[in-house]
Amino acid sequence: MVLKRFSLAGEILYTPFSYKSNFMEGIDANGNIVGTINKHKINYLNIPITFNYKIDLYKAKLKFGVGSSFNIVLGNKALIKETNTSFSDISVANTKGASKMYTAFYLHRY
């Protein structure tokens, strides 16, 4: 039956992301420069949803998936080098900051 070849899979993932820098200035919500970013942490909640299709070829079984991932920022904290102080909801100067939500598209083979 064709419908048995299709499946839907979803997950919920927590993804911490961080980077170090010595060249980017951090700004607060009012646009004031608070110092140079030493370390920046952004935490995401990822919700990938995959549509899968299974193919049986003799003894080999293949499974392909295509889907989207919805990613939501849970936290955004930067450590400022000059004061050794952490700030929440800080942005990198001359940017709009981390996107609050973004989507991704992917294709994979099992």
C-alpha positions in Angstrom: 0.0 0.0 0.0 1.4 3.4 -0.9 0.3 5.2 2.3 2.5 2.8 4.3 5.6 4.3 2.6 4.9 7.7 4.0 5.5 8.9 7.5 5.7 12.1 9.5 8.2 12.8 12.2 8.6 15.7 14.6 11.0 16.6 17.4 11.7 19.3 19.9 15.3 20.2 20.4 17.2 22.6 22.7 20.3 24.1 21.0 22.8 26.2 22.8 25.0 28.3 20.5 27.9 30.5 21.4 30.8 32.3 19.9 33.8 34.4 21.1 34.8 37.7 19.6 37.1 40.6 20.2 35.9 42.9 17.4 32.2 43.4 17.9 30.6 46.0 20.0 27.4 45.3 21.9 24.5 47.7 22.0 21.5 47.7 24.4 17.8 48.2 23.4 18.3 52.0 23.3 21.2 51.8 20.9 23.9 52.6 23.5 27.2 50.9 23.1 27.9 48.8 26.2 31.3 47.5 25.3 33.1 44.9 23.2 31.5 41.4 23.1 33.8 38.8 24.6 31.4 35.8 24.4 27.8 35.7 23.0 25.3 32.9 23.8 22.1 32.3 22.0 19.7 29.5 23.0 17.3 28.1 20.5 14.2 25.8 20.6 14.2 23.9 17.3 11.1 22.1 16.1 11.9 20.1 13.0 9.1 18.4 11.1 10.0 15.8 8.4 7.9 14.1 5.8 9.5 10.7 5.0 9.2 8.3 2.1 10.4 4.6 2.3 11.6 2.7 -0.8 12.3 -1.1 -0.8 14.8 -2.1 -3.4 15.5 -5.9 -3.2 17.5 -6.2 0.0 18.2 -2.5 0.4 15.7 -0.2 2.2 16.0 3.5 1.6 14.2 6.3 3.4 14.2 9.9 2.2 13.0 12.9 4.2 12.2 16.5 3.5 11.1 19.0 6.0 11.2 22.3 7.7 12.6 23.4 11.1 11.0 26.2 13.1 13.6 27.8 15.4 12.8 30.1 18.2 15.3 32.2 20.3 14.9 31.4 24.0 17.7 33.5 25.3 20.4 35.9 24.2 23.2 36.8 26.5 26.5 38.6 25.8 29.6 38.9 28.1 31.2 42.4 27.8 34.9 42.3 27.9 35.6 45.7 29.6 33.3 45.2 32.5 33.1 41.4 32.6 29.3 41.8 32.9 26.6 39.7 31.2 23.8 41.5 29.4 20.5 39.9 28.2 18.9 40.8 24.9 22.0 42.6 23.6 22.6 43.1 19.9 25.8 43.3 17.9 26.4 46.9 16.7 25.3 47.7 13.1 23.0 44.6 13.0 19.3 44.0 13.9 20.5 41.2 16.4 19.5 37.6 16.4 16.3 36.7 14.6 13.5 35.8 17.1 12.4 33.0 14.8 13.6 31.5 11.5 12.9 28.5 9.4 15.1 26.1 7.6 14.5 23.6 4.8 16.4 20.3 4.5 16.5 17.0 2.6 18.1 13.9 4.0 18.5 10.2 3.3 18.5 7.4 6.0 
